[in-house]
Amino acid sequence: MSRAFKNRQQAGEELGLFLKPKYMHQNPLVLGIPRGGVEVAYYVSKQLDAELSLAVAKKLPFPGQEEYGIGAIAEDHIVYVSPHGENALAPGVIENIIEKQAIEINRRVQKYRHGKALPDLKGRTVILVDDGIATGVTLVPVVRLCRKREAALIVIAVPVSGLQFDAHLQEADKIEVLVQPRDFYAVGQAYETFGDFPDEALMDLLKKAEQEHQHH
């Protein structure tokens, strides 16, 4: 397949333009999923002239196969373990993985938001942005987090996904995807440049977004 996007910036700009007519008038809150999702989310929030923050979630890695997730954990200690994960590992092993990732979640909240709480989600349209959906497990606990905090409308928005992803993503009210290639196997395949998005760059973008938003 040809690369759909030059980089995360272009993907975010296009996604933002796509979302604009539907959501701009709803005063949405855009939540990026670190790390790469935050870069896409920043450009989405610019197009929508919307507030930007981030929600921290991490895959629960399968022992010895780090890139394979058996589920995910988000802030508020909301955990989702896929049926496959539950069958593959003993409960004690899963507990250990969860505990480890919970520590990492707290560390990232401290680092990325300086320990600041999530913005108030109650009654708001919340747009969850990632740089793509591979399996979608990481987003499931974030959707549940938004529900728990009483968001009025929960929208998952990504530049790219496969045609199949975790069924629990349907717990969101809407899923908005720009491109769904038939031969999809990894998010990175849709991007010409898809490098790591380092912590420093993430912090800079958040700072920039905050300053820009205050000027309105």
PyMOL commands that set and color helices and strands:
alter all, ss='L'
color gray80, all
select helices_A, chain A and resi 8-26+36-48+75-77+83-88+91-113+139-148+167-171+187-190+199-214
alter helices_A, ss='H'
color red, helices_A
select strands_A, chain A and resi 29-32+51-54+57-62+65-74+78-81+125-129+153-160+174-179
alter strands_A, ss='S'
color yellow, strands_A
deselect
rebuild
show_as cartoon
